[in-house]
Amino acid sequence: MSYKNISFEIKNELAYVGFGVDTSKSMTTLSQETLEELEKVIGELQGLDKSKKAKGAIFFSHRPGVFLAGVDISLINSLKSEDDAKKGCERGQNLFSQIEDLKMPTIALIDGICLGGGLELSLSCNKIAVSDNPATMLGLPEVKLGLLPGFGGTYRLPKKIGLPNALDIILTGKQVRANKAFKLGLADFIMPAERLLEKASEMLNAKPAAKGASLTESLASNFIAKKVIFQKAREQVLKTTKGFYPAPLRILDLLESTSGKRRAAAMDMEGQAFAELTQTSQSQSLQHIFFLTDNSKKLDTDKSKLKQVKKGAVLGAGTMGGGIAWLFAKNNQAPLMKDINKDGLELGLKQASRVFSKDVQRKRMTQDDFERKMRSIEPTQSYDGFKGVDLLIEAVVENMDIKKKVFAETEKYVREDALLTTNTSSLSVEEMAQALQKPERFAGLHFFNPVNMMPLVEIIKHSKVSQETIDSLYNWCLKVKKTPVVVGDGPGFLVNRILMPFINESAYLLEEGVSIEDLDRAVLNFGMPMGTCRLMDEVGIDVLVKVGKIMEEGLGARAKACSLSAKMTEGGLLGKKSKKGFYLYGDDGKSTGVNPEAQKYLPQNKKKMDETTIQMRVFLPMINEAANILNDKIVEKAADVDLGLVYGIGFPPFRGGLLRYADSEGLDKIAKAIEEFSHSVDKERYGLSSFLKDLVTQGKEFYDL
């Protein structure tokens, strides 16, 4: 028998339950329809169990590389009340408990992704077998949506692998690979994917290899030790989340209160905790970010007609060029890395090596793989071999004349169908395109530093670029697991254009007498990953001077650059690169405290300003500039702004993005506050965007557009 999403058949007195029948969907999930089918299948299993007509049940997937990617997020998003969420939980819990209560042995065969509800289903089986496929990943990522596992995961995972290991997985939402799952005891067997079904009946009745409890697990059964474990876990959670995310603390409360309780009581408490978390603003915002990210992965075009990248090239090595070369090499696109001098090439190779080495240390890559990937990067000072390049990314010095000269020269050495791009962060892509004979195959491809850590890539259009070029670059970004956002040309493009008012206004606050400590504390307490002064040090204070000039030239008086950065640059305070800026830095790059030397550029009489006012002063200009960006058609919708800022500068995800945050606060209140600052602070810098003013007049929000 086969349903739309699940197959069910009896062979040799064994019941086979197969997911992933419907391959029209990009991922196999537990949708509403799949859960309804599963209820029928489990009803049949219960009948077979009672009549003893089956000697075991085997859960597997027809789709290689995916077992179950969890519950369909749309289903979770549709839960509009605690009551709805609690009932939804109870339904899933009962379903998986029925699997657990079968008298016949059960096994889950996992090849590929097994997350959330997929892992919770597997935990309800007697045994779990995993393939040694590198794509096999197990985890409970609900905490990343501001939730906790709601189908029995908080009850069954600690029983399977012990409390300390379970906490590590549930609190972080981390995914564990097959080998780690086997070592933890989460998986009972591990073997090649092609042997899972073949060996299923044998594993069903085999006794898994005994794994002795570790000292930590043994201690965890002790009442006092449990108290210590939970106390330490709470301290770590608060340090990591700064209290902005309620889900991890709720997970700890739940696991502590359900420890030792019977299944029914533990499930009831899990369901209630899940239900309450679904209605929090943090979870709603994190779900919103999930959908933005998911939508960004969709490209509505025939991908087979797009330019496919088999070989890459980087012009300009150094730290950024090395990072881009690493990305090409990581994705088996054997890059050429060209620079005019050997020092730059050596720096680029060191950067790529440094990133790959971390993967070796974390056992995500073997030493052989490391050496093979590094050999695939070919450093060169000539254009030999450039005829084989499909995608070229330029990352030379930020100087328009030099970049135009480089492209005019490079175009002679590449094929006519090769894609040419610039990694410029601030220069006009429109002007750069004028240097090319075929500007239609040229665009901006702006990476954020460091390339291996920052997911965002801005794809920058100009008037002569073809749609095929934009789509091909978008498709490539998705393939190399980056988050692309398409933007128009203009000063600072999207992210830097909104970031600069934030940085500029912070500098003005310092000039007014707000202390470095008070400013950074206010920004951190809003939820940003680092304070503005730390951020300025990271970017480079000299870099901010250059970008500030470009922004002021392009945007006029509202972007008038504060003189503080220029003064500090003249005094040799460049930030982290010179080991001194607003903060001092040791040889290891870590801050050793506020730099006393910076104080001579700041007022001696400090100005006390309440935290909310500081936050309004730095975040309202960002919202105002985002409105100007929408007005200028740099991007078409609020979602693009929010995606860019969450992935480009780490705008706090629990706020849902800059413009979702603005909508939630009320645009009328925000517009009024901006106008008040225009009178009390500066008329030009706080000049209200006409676009934002019109939204308020029409009673609309950014997300109504």
C-alpha positions as CSV (number, residue, x, y, z in Angstrom):
1,M,0.0,0.0,0.0
2,S,1.2,3.5,-0.8
3,Y,0.0,6.9,0.2
4,K,1.0,10.2,-1.4
5,N,3.9,10.7,1.0
6,I,4.5,7.4,2.8
7,S,4.8,3.8,1.4
8,F,3.7,0.8,3.5
9,E,4.3,-2.8,2.7
10,I,4.9,-6.2,4.3
11,K,7.8,-8.3,3.1
12,N,9.1,-11.5,4.8
13,E,6.9,-10.7,7.8
14,L,8.5,-7.3,8.2
15,A,6.6,-4.0,7.9
16,Y,8.4,-1.3,5.8
17,V,7.4,2.3,6.3
18,G,9.0,4.6,3.7
19,F,9.0,8.4,3.7
20,G,9.9,10.7,0.8
21,V,7.5,9.1,-1.8
22,D,6.6,12.6,-3.1
23,T,9.7,14.0,-4.7
24,S,8.0,17.1,-6.0
25,K,8.9,18.9,-2.7
26,S,12.4,20.1,-2.1
27,M,12.6,18.5,1.3
28,T,10.9,15.6,3.1
29,T,9.1,16.9,6.1
30,L,6.2,15.9,8.5
31,S,3.5,18.0,6.9
32,Q,-0.2,18.0,8.0
33,E,-0.9,15.5,5.2
34,T,2.1,13.3,6.1
35,L,1.1,13.2,9.8
36,E,-2.4,12.1,8.7
37,E,-1.0,9.3,6.6
38,L,1.4,8.3,9.4
39,E,-1.6,7.9,11.8
40,K,-3.2,5.4,9.4
41,V,0.1,3.6,8.9
42,I,0.6,3.3,12.7
43,G,-3.0,2.1,13.0
44,E,-2.1,-0.7,10.6
45,L,1.1,-1.5,12.5
46,Q,-0.8,-1.8,15.8
47,G,-3.2,-4.3,14.1
48,L,-0.3,-6.3,12.8
49,D,1.3,-6.1,16.2
50,K,-1.8,-7.4,18.0
51,S,-2.3,-10.3,15.5
52,K,1.5,-11.0,15.4
53,K,1.4,-10.9,11.6
54,A,4.6,-8.9,11.5
55,K,7.9,-9.5,13.3
56,G,9.2,-6.0,13.1
57,A,8.8,-2.5,11.6
58,I,11.5,-0.7,9.6
59,F,11.3,3.1,9.0
60,F,13.3,4.4,6.1
61,S,13.3,7.0,3.3
62,H,13.0,6.6,-0.5
63,R,15.0,9.8,-1.0
64,P,18.8,9.4,-0.7
65,G,20.3,12.0,1.6
66,V,17.1,12.9,3.5
67,F,15.3,10.8,6.1
68,L,13.0,13.5,7.6
69,A,13.9,17.2,7.9
70,G,11.4,17.7,10.8
71,V,7.9,19.1,11.0
72,D,6.9,21.5,8.2
73,I,7.6,25.0,9.6
74,S,4.4,26.3,8.0
75,L,2.5,23.9,10.3
76,I,4.2,25.4,13.4
77,N,3.6,28.9,12.0
78,S,-0.1,28.3,11.7
79,L,-0.5,27.7,15.4
80,K,-2.2,30.9,16.5
81,S,-2.8,30.1,20.2
82,E,-1.3,28.1,23.0
83,D,-4.4,25.8,22.9
84,D,-3.8,25.0,19.2
85,A,-0.1,24.4,19.9
86,K,-0.7,22.1,22.9
87,K,-3.2,20.0,20.8
88,G,-0.7,19.8,18.0
89,C,1.9,18.6,20.4
90,E,-0.3,16.0,21.9
91,R,-1.1,14.6,18.5
92,G,2.5,14.1,17.6
93,Q,3.4,12.8,21.1
94,N,0.6,10.2,21.0
95,L,1.7,9.1,17.5
96,F,5.3,8.5,18.5
97,S,4.3,6.9,21.8
98,Q,2.3,4.4,19.8
99,I,5.4,3.5,17.9
100,E,7.3,3.2,21.1
101,D,4.6,1.0,22.6
102,L,4.6,-1.6,19.8
103,K,5.6,-5.0,21.0
104,M,7.4,-5.8,17.8
105,P,11.0,-4.5,17.4
106,T,11.3,-1.2,15.4
107,I,14.3,0.4,13.7
108,A,14.9,3.8,11.9
109,L,17.3,3.7,9.0
110,I,18.8,7.2,8.6
111,D,20.6,8.3,5.5
112,G,21.1,12.0,5.3
113,I,19.2,14.7,7.1
114,C,17.2,13.7,10.2
115,L,16.2,16.7,12.2
116,G,13.5,17.8,14.7
117,G,10.4,15.6,14.4
118,G,12.4,13.2,12.2
119,L,14.8,12.5,15.1
120,E,12.0,12.4,17.6
121,L,10.3,9.7,15.5
122,S,13.6,7.8,15.3
123,L,14.0,8.0,19.1
124,S,10.6,6.3,19.5
125,C,12.0,3.3,17.7
126,N,13.9,0.6,19.6
127,K,17.0,1.1,17.5
128,I,18.6,3.7,15.2
129,A,21.0,2.8,12.3
130,V,22.8,5.6,10.4
131,S,24.7,5.6,7.1
132,D,28.3,6.8,7.1
133,N,27.3,9.3,4.3
134,P,28.9,12.7,5.1
135,A,25.4,14.3,4.6
136,T,24.0,12.3,7.5
137,M,23.2,14.8,10.2
138,L,21.0,14.3,13.3
139,G,19.7,17.1,15.5
140,L,16.9,18.9,17.3
141,P,17.1,22.5,15.9
142,E,13.9,23.8,17.5
143,V,15.7,26.2,19.8
144,K,16.8,28.1,16.7
145,L,13.2,28.9,16.1
146,G,12.7,30.0,19.7
147,L,11.0,26.6,20.5
148,L,11.8,23.3,22.1
149,P,11.2,19.7,20.8
150,G,7.5,19.0,21.2
151,F,7.0,15.4,20.0
152,G,8.8,13.7,22.9
153,G,12.4,14.8,22.2
154,T,13.1,16.3,25.6
155,Y,11.9,13.0,27.2
156,R,13.6,10.4,25.0
157,L,16.9,12.0,24.0
158,P,18.2,12.2,27.7
159,K,17.2,8.6,28.1
160,K,19.1,7.6,25.0
161,I,22.4,9.5,25.4
162,G,22.4,10.8,29.0
163,L,21.5,14.3,30.3
164,P,24.8,16.2,29.6
165,N,24.9,15.1,25.9
166,A,21.2,15.7,25.5
167,L,21.5,19.2,26.9
168,D,24.4,20.0,24.5
169,I,22.2,19.0,21.5
170,I,18.9,20.5,22.6
171,L,20.2,23.8,23.9
172,T,22.3,24.6,20.9
173,G,20.3,23.0,18.1
174,K,23.6,21.6,16.8
175,Q,23.6,18.8,14.3
176,V,25.8,15.7,14.8
177,R,27.4,13.6,12.1
178,A,27.0,9.9,11.8
179,N,30.2,8.9,13.6
180,K,29.5,11.3,16.5
181,A,25.9,10.0,16.8
182,F,27.3,6.4,17.0
183,K,29.9,7.4,19.6
184,L,27.2,9.1,21.7
185,G,25.0,6.1,21.6
186,L,22.4,8.0,19.6
187,A,22.8,5.6,16.8
188,D,23.1,1.9,17.5
189,F,24.6,0.9,14.1
190,I,26.6,2.6,11.4
191,M,27.3,1.4,7.9
192,P,27.3,2.4,4.2
193,A,23.9,3.8,3.0
194,E,23.5,1.1,0.4
195,R,23.6,-1.6,3.1
196,L,21.0,-0.1,5.5
197,L,17.9,-1.8,4.0
198,E,19.9,-5.0,3.2
199,K,21.0,-5.4,6.8
200,A,17.7,-4.0,8.4
201,S,16.2,-7.3,9.5
202,E,19.6,-8.4,10.9
203,M,20.0,-5.2,12.9
204,L,16.3,-5.4,14.1
205,N,17.1,-8.4,16.2
206,A,20.8,-7.8,16.9
207,K,22.1,-6.6,20.2
208,P,23.9,-3.2,19.7
209,A,27.5,-3.0,21.0
210,A,27.4,-2.0,24.6
211,K,28.7,1.5,25.3
212,G,29.9,2.1,28.9
213,A,28.6,5.3,30.5
214,S,31.1,8.1,30.7
215,L,32.1,9.6,34.0
216,T,30.0,12.7,33.2
217,E,26.9,10.5,32.4
218,S,27.4,8.5,35.6
219,L,27.6,11.6,37.7
220,A,24.5,13.0,36.0
221,S,22.4,10.4,37.7
222,N,23.5,11.8,41.1
223,F,21.0,14.4,42.5
224,I,23.6,16.9,43.6
225,A,25.5,16.5,40.3
226,K,22.3,17.2,38.4
227,K,21.9,20.4,40.3
228,V,25.4,21.4,39.3
229,I,24.9,20.5,35.7
230,F,21.8,22.6,35.4
231,Q,23.4,25.5,37.2
232,K,26.4,25.5,34.9
233,A,24.2,25.1,31.9
234,R,22.1,28.2,33.0
235,E,25.2,30.2,33.4
236,Q,26.4,29.3,29.9
237,V,23.0,30.0,28.4
238,L,22.8,33.4,29.9
239,K,26.4,34.2,28.8
240,T,25.6,33.1,25.2
241,T,22.1,34.5,24.8
242,K,22.4,37.5,27.2
243,G,18.8,36.6,28.2
244,F,17.3,37.7,24.8
245,Y,16.1,34.2,24.0
246,P,13.6,32.5,26.4
247,A,13.7,29.0,24.8
248,P,17.0,27.8,26.2
249,L,16.1,28.7,29.7
250,R,12.7,27.1,29.3
251,I,14.4,23.9,28.0
252,L,16.5,23.8,31.2
253,D,13.5,24.3,33.4
254,L,11.6,21.6,31.6
255,L,14.4,19.0,31.7
256,E,15.1,19.7,35.3
257,S,11.4,19.4,36.3
258,T,10.7,16.3,34.2
259,S,13.8,14.4,35.4
260,G,12.7,11.0,36.7
261,K,9.0,11.6,35.9
262,R,6.8,9.1,34.0
263,R,6.3,9.6,30.3
264,A,2.7,10.9,30.4
265,A,3.6,13.6,32.9
266,A,6.8,14.6,31.1
267,M,5.0,14.8,27.7
268,D,2.3,17.0,29.2
269,M,4.9,19.4,30.6
270,E,6.8,19.4,27.3
271,G,3.6,20.2,25.3
272,Q,2.7,23.1,27.6
273,A,6.2,24.5,27.4
274,F,6.2,24.2,23.6
275,A,2.8,25.8,23.4
276,E,3.8,28.8,25.4
277,L,7.0,29.4,23.4
278,T,5.1,29.4,20.1
279,Q,3.4,32.5,21.1
280,T,6.5,34.5,22.2
281,S,7.6,37.5,20.0
282,Q,11.1,35.9,19.8
283,S,9.8,32.7,18.3
284,Q,7.5,34.6,15.9
285,S,10.5,36.7,14.8
286,L,12.8,33.7,14.4
287,Q,10.2,31.9,12.3
288,H,9.9,35.1,10.2
289,I,13.7,34.9,9.6
290,F,13.4,31.2,8.7
291,F,10.8,32.0,6.0
292,L,12.9,34.9,4.6
293,T,15.9,32.6,4.4
294,D,13.9,29.8,2.8
295,N,12.4,32.1,0.2
296,S,15.9,33.4,-0.7
297,K,16.8,29.8,-1.7
298,K,14.2,29.7,-4.4
299,L,15.1,30.8,-8.0
300,D,12.2,30.9,-10.4
301,T,14.0,30.1,-13.6
302,D,15.3,27.1,-15.6
303,K,18.6,26.4,-13.9
304,S,19.8,24.2,-16.7
305,K,20.1,27.3,-18.9
306,L,22.2,29.2,-16.5
307,K,26.0,29.4,-16.5
308,Q,27.5,26.6,-14.4
309,V,30.7,27.2,-12.6
310,K,33.3,24.5,-12.7
311,K,36.4,26.7,-12.4
312,G,36.9,30.0,-10.6
313,A,39.4,32.8,-10.5
314,V,40.3,35.6,-8.0
315,L,42.0,38.8,-9.0
316,G,43.9,40.2,-6.0
317,A,44.9,37.8,-3.2
318,G,45.5,39.0,0.3
319,T,43.0,38.2,3.1
320,M,39.8,38.8,1.1
321,G,41.1,37.1,-2.1
322,G,42.3,34.2,0.0
323,G,38.9,33.9,1.5
324,I,37.2,33.8,-1.9
325,A,39.8,31.3,-3.2
326,W,38.9,29.1,-0.1
327,L,35.2,29.3,-1.1
328,F,36.0,28.2,-4.7
329,A,38.3,25.4,-3.5
330,K,35.8,24.2,-0.8
331,N,33.3,23.7,-3.6
332,N,35.7,21.9,-6.0
333,Q,36.0,24.8,-8.4
334,A,39.8,24.8,-8.5
335,P,40.5,28.5,-8.6
336,L,43.3,30.5,-10.0
337,M,44.5,33.2,-7.6
338,K,46.3,36.1,-9.4
339,D,48.2,38.9,-7.8
340,I,51.0,41.3,-8.9
341,N,53.3,40.2,-6.1
342,K,54.3,37.1,-4.3
343,D,53.6,38.6,-0.8
344,G,49.9,39.0,-1.7
345,L,49.7,35.4,-3.0
346,E,51.4,34.0,0.2
347,L,48.9,36.0,2.3
348,G,46.0,34.6,0.3
349,L,47.2,31.0,0.6
350,K,47.7,31.5,4.3
351,Q,44.1,32.7,4.7
352,A,42.7,29.7,2.8
353,S,45.0,27.3,4.7
354,R,43.9,28.8,8.1
355,V,40.2,28.2,7.4
356,F,40.7,24.7,6.0
357,S,43.0,23.9,9.0
358,K,40.1,24.7,11.4
359,D,38.0,22.1,9.6
360,V,40.8,19.5,10.1
361,Q,41.0,20.4,13.8
362,R,37.2,20.0,14.2
363,K,37.4,16.6,12.2
364,R,35.2,17.9,9.5
365,M,38.0,17.3,7.0
366,T,40.8,14.8,6.7
367,Q,44.4,15.8,6.3
368,D,44.3,14.3,2.8
369,D,41.3,16.4,1.9
370,F,43.0,19.5,3.3
371,E,46.1,19.0,1.1
372,R,44.0,18.2,-2.0
373,K,41.9,21.4,-1.5
374,M,44.9,23.6,-1.0
375,R,46.6,22.1,-4.1
376,S,43.5,23.0,-6.1
377,I,44.3,26.7,-5.5
378,E,46.7,27.8,-8.1
379,P,48.6,31.0,-7.3
380,T,49.8,32.9,-10.3
381,Q,51.2,36.3,-11.5
382,S,50.1,35.8,-15.1
383,Y,46.8,35.2,-17.0
384,D,47.8,31.7,-18.1
385,G,44.9,29.4,-17.8
386,F,42.2,32.1,-17.6
387,K,40.5,30.8,-20.7
388,G,39.2,27.9,-18.6
389,V,37.6,30.2,-16.0
390,D,33.8,30.3,-15.7
391,L,33.5,32.9,-12.9
392,L,36.1,35.6,-12.1
393,I,35.9,37.6,-8.9
394,E,38.0,40.8,-8.6
395,A,39.2,41.8,-5.2
396,V,42.0,44.3,-5.8
397,V,42.4,47.6,-4.0
398,E,39.3,49.9,-3.7
399,N,40.3,52.3,-6.4
400,M,38.0,52.9,-9.4
401,D,40.8,53.7,-11.9
402,I,42.8,50.6,-10.9
403,K,39.7,48.4,-11.1
404,K,38.6,49.7,-14.5
405,K,42.1,49.1,-15.8
406,V,42.2,45.6,-14.4
407,F,38.9,44.6,-16.0
408,A,39.8,46.1,-19.4
409,E,43.0,44.0,-19.3
410,T,41.4,40.8,-17.9
411,E,38.6,40.7,-20.5
412,K,41.2,39.9,-23.2
413,Y,42.2,36.7,-21.4
414,V,38.8,35.1,-20.6
415,R,36.2,33.4,-22.7
416,E,33.3,35.4,-24.0
417,D,30.8,33.5,-21.8
418,A,32.8,33.9,-18.5
419,L,31.1,35.8,-15.7
420,L,33.1,38.8,-14.5
421,T,32.4,40.3,-11.0
422,T,33.8,42.8,-8.6
423,N,33.9,42.4,-4.8
424,T,33.8,46.2,-4.3
425,S,32.2,47.3,-1.1
426,S,31.6,50.9,-2.0
427,L,32.5,51.9,-5.6
428,S,30.0,52.3,-8.4
429,V,29.4,49.1,-10.4
430,E,27.7,51.2,-13.1
431,E,30.8,53.2,-13.7
432,M,33.1,50.1,-13.5
433,A,30.9,48.4,-16.2
434,Q,32.0,51.1,-18.7
435,A,35.5,49.6,-18.8
436,L,34.2,46.3,-20.4
437,Q,33.4,45.4,-23.9
438,K,30.7,43.0,-22.8
439,P,29.1,44.7,-19.7
440,E,26.1,42.4,-19.8
441,R,28.1,39.5,-18.2
442,F,29.5,41.7,-15.4
443,A,28.0,42.5,-12.0
444,G,29.0,43.2,-8.4
445,L,29.5,40.2,-6.1
446,H,30.1,41.7,-2.6
447,F,31.3,39.3,0.1
448,F,31.5,40.2,3.7
449,N,34.7,39.6,5.7
450,P,35.6,36.9,6.8
451,V,34.2,35.0,3.8
452,N,34.1,31.7,5.6
453,M,32.0,33.2,8.5
454,M,29.7,35.7,6.8
455,P,26.8,34.1,4.9
456,L,25.6,37.2,2.9
457,V,26.6,38.1,-0.6
458,E,25.2,41.2,-2.3
459,I,24.7,40.7,-6.1
460,I,24.8,44.3,-7.5
461,K,23.1,45.1,-10.7
462,H,23.8,47.9,-13.3
463,S,21.9,49.2,-16.3
464,K,23.5,46.9,-18.9
465,V,23.7,43.6,-17.0
466,S,21.7,40.7,-18.3
467,Q,19.1,38.8,-16.2
468,E,20.9,35.6,-17.1
469,T,24.0,36.9,-15.5
470,I,22.2,37.9,-12.3
471,D,20.3,34.5,-12.2
472,S,23.6,32.6,-12.8
473,L,25.3,34.4,-10.0
474,Y,22.4,33.9,-7.7
475,N,22.3,30.2,-8.5
476,W,26.1,29.9,-7.8
477,C,25.7,31.6,-4.4
478,L,23.1,29.1,-3.5
479,K,25.3,26.2,-4.6
480,V,28.2,27.4,-2.4
481,K,25.8,27.8,0.5
482,K,25.7,31.6,0.7
483,T,22.7,33.8,1.2
484,P,22.3,36.1,-1.8
485,V,20.4,39.4,-2.0
486,V,20.1,41.2,-5.3
487,V,20.6,45.0,-5.0
488,G,20.8,48.1,-7.2
489,D,23.9,50.2,-7.6
490,G,24.3,53.1,-5.2
491,P,26.5,54.4,-2.4
492,G,27.1,51.5,0.0
493,F,24.6,49.3,-1.9
494,L,22.3,47.8,0.8
495,V,24.1,46.7,4.0
496,N,26.9,49.4,4.2
497,R,24.5,52.1,3.3
498,I,22.3,51.3,6.3
499,L,25.3,50.4,8.5
500,M,27.1,53.8,8.0
501,P,24.4,56.0,9.7
502,F,24.6,53.6,12.7
503,I,28.4,54.0,12.9
504,N,28.3,57.7,12.0
505,E,25.8,58.5,14.7
506,S,27.7,56.5,17.2
507,A,30.8,58.6,16.5
508,Y,28.7,61.8,17.0
509,L,27.5,60.5,20.3
510,L,31.1,59.9,21.4
511,E,31.9,63.5,20.4
512,E,28.9,64.7,22.5
513,G,30.5,63.0,25.5
514,V,28.8,59.6,25.7
515,S,31.5,57.2,27.0
516,I,32.8,54.3,24.9
517,E,31.6,51.9,27.6
518,D,28.0,53.3,27.8
519,L,27.7,53.4,24.0
520,D,28.8,49.8,23.5
521,R,26.7,48.5,26.4
522,A,23.6,50.1,25.0
523,V,24.2,48.6,21.6
524,L,24.9,45.1,23.1
525,N,21.8,45.4,25.3
526,F,19.7,46.0,22.2
527,G,21.0,42.6,20.9
528,M,23.8,43.4,18.5
529,P,26.7,41.0,18.4
530,M,29.2,43.6,19.3
531,G,29.3,47.3,20.4
532,T,29.8,50.0,17.8
533,C,33.3,50.9,19.0
534,R,34.3,47.3,18.8
535,L,32.8,47.1,15.3
536,M,34.7,50.2,14.2
537,D,37.9,48.7,15.4
538,E,37.1,45.4,13.5
539,V,36.3,47.2,10.3
540,G,39.3,49.5,10.5
541,I,38.9,53.2,11.5
542,D,40.9,54.2,8.4
543,V,38.5,52.2,6.2
544,L,35.5,54.0,7.8
545,V,37.1,57.4,6.8
546,K,37.2,56.3,3.1
547,V,33.7,54.8,3.1
548,G,32.4,57.9,5.0
549,K,33.7,60.2,2.2
550,I,32.0,58.0,-0.5
551,M,28.7,58.0,1.4
552,E,28.8,61.8,2.0
553,E,29.6,62.5,-1.7
554,G,26.7,60.2,-2.8
555,L,24.0,61.0,-0.3
556,G,24.7,64.6,0.7
557,A,24.3,66.3,4.1
558,R,22.4,63.6,5.8
559,A,25.5,61.4,5.5
560,K,27.9,64.1,6.7
561,A,30.8,62.1,8.2
562,C,31.8,62.7,11.8
563,S,35.4,64.0,12.0
564,L,36.3,61.6,14.9
565,S,37.5,58.7,12.6
566,A,39.7,61.0,10.6
567,K,41.3,62.4,13.7
568,M,42.0,59.0,15.1
569,T,43.4,57.7,11.8
570,E,45.8,60.6,11.7
571,G,46.9,59.7,15.2
572,G,47.6,56.1,14.1
573,L,44.6,54.6,15.9
574,L,43.4,52.3,13.1
575,G,41.6,49.7,15.2
576,K,42.4,46.0,15.6
577,K,44.9,46.0,12.6
578,S,47.2,48.4,14.5
579,K,46.4,46.8,17.9
580,K,44.8,50.0,19.1
581,G,41.7,51.9,18.3
582,F,38.9,52.5,20.8
583,Y,40.2,49.4,22.5
584,L,43.6,47.9,22.9
585,Y,44.4,44.4,21.4
586,G,47.0,41.7,22.3
587,D,48.9,39.6,19.8
588,D,46.1,37.1,19.9
589,G,43.7,39.7,18.6
590,K,41.7,39.8,21.8
591,S,40.7,43.1,23.5
592,T,42.6,44.0,26.6
593,G,40.3,46.9,27.5
594,V,39.5,50.5,26.5
595,N,42.4,52.4,24.9
596,P,43.3,55.4,27.2
597,E,44.9,57.0,24.1
598,A,41.5,57.2,22.4
599,Q,40.2,59.4,25.3
600,K,42.3,62.4,24.1
601,Y,40.1,62.6,21.0
602,L,36.9,62.6,23.1
603,P,35.5,65.2,25.5
604,Q,36.9,64.9,29.0
605,N,33.5,65.7,30.6
606,K,31.4,62.7,30.0
607,K,27.7,63.0,29.2
608,K,25.2,60.7,30.9
609,M,22.5,59.6,28.5
610,D,19.9,56.9,29.2
611,E,20.3,53.7,27.4
612,T,17.0,53.9,25.4
613,T,18.0,57.3,24.0
614,I,21.4,56.0,22.9
615,Q,19.6,53.1,21.2
616,M,17.1,55.4,19.5
617,R,19.9,57.7,18.3
618,V,21.8,54.9,16.5
619,F,19.0,52.6,15.3
620,L,16.4,55.2,14.1
621,P,18.8,56.6,11.4
622,M,19.1,53.0,10.1
623,I,15.3,52.7,9.7
624,N,15.2,56.1,8.1
625,E,17.9,55.1,5.6
626,A,16.2,51.8,4.9
627,A,13.1,53.7,3.9
628,N,15.3,55.9,1.5
629,I,16.7,52.7,0.0
630,L,13.2,51.3,-0.7
631,N,12.3,54.7,-2.2
632,D,15.5,54.6,-4.4
633,K,14.6,51.0,-5.5
634,I,18.0,49.7,-4.3
635,V,15.9,46.7,-3.2
636,E,12.2,46.1,-3.8
637,K,10.9,44.9,-0.5
638,A,11.4,45.0,3.3
639,A,12.3,41.3,3.3
640,D,15.5,42.1,1.3
641,V,16.5,44.7,3.8
642,D,15.9,42.4,6.8
643,L,17.7,39.4,5.2
644,G,20.7,41.6,4.3
645,L,21.1,43.1,7.8
646,V,20.5,39.8,9.8
647,Y,23.1,38.0,7.7
648,G,25.4,41.0,6.8
649,I,25.8,42.7,10.2
650,G,24.2,40.3,12.7
651,F,21.1,42.5,13.4
652,P,19.4,40.6,16.3
653,P,17.3,37.8,14.8
654,F,15.0,37.7,17.8
655,R,13.8,41.2,16.6
656,G,12.9,39.7,13.1
657,G,15.0,42.2,11.2
658,L,15.3,46.0,11.1
659,L,12.0,46.7,9.3
660,R,9.9,44.0,11.0
661,Y,11.2,45.6,14.3
662,A,10.1,49.0,13.0
663,D,6.7,47.7,12.1
664,S,6.3,46.1,15.5
665,E,7.3,49.4,17.3
666,G,4.8,51.4,15.2
667,L,6.0,53.6,12.2
668,D,4.1,56.6,13.6
669,K,6.1,56.5,16.8
670,I,9.3,56.0,14.9
671,A,8.6,58.9,12.5
672,K,7.7,61.2,15.4
673,A,11.0,60.3,17.3
674,I,13.0,61.0,14.1
675,E,11.4,64.4,13.7
676,E,12.1,65.2,17.4
677,F,15.8,64.4,16.9
678,S,15.8,66.6,13.8
679,H,14.9,69.5,16.0
680,S,17.1,68.6,19.1
681,V,20.1,67.0,17.4
682,D,20.6,67.7,13.7
683,K,18.1,68.7,11.0
684,E,20.0,67.1,8.1
685,R,21.0,63.8,9.7
686,Y,17.5,63.2,11.0
687,G,15.6,64.5,8.1
688,L,12.6,62.3,7.9
689,S,12.5,60.1,4.7
690,S,9.6,61.1,2.5
691,F,8.9,57.3,1.9
692,L,8.6,56.7,5.6
693,K,6.4,59.8,6.0
694,D,4.1,58.5,3.2
695,L,3.8,55.1,4.9
696,V,2.7,56.8,8.1
697,T,0.2,59.0,6.3
698,Q,-1.3,56.0,4.5
699,G,-1.4,53.9,7.7
700,K,0.8,51.3,6.1
701,E,3.8,49.3,7.4
702,F,7.0,48.2,5.6
703,Y,5.7,44.7,5.3
704,D,2.5,45.9,3.6
705,L,4.5,46.8,0.5
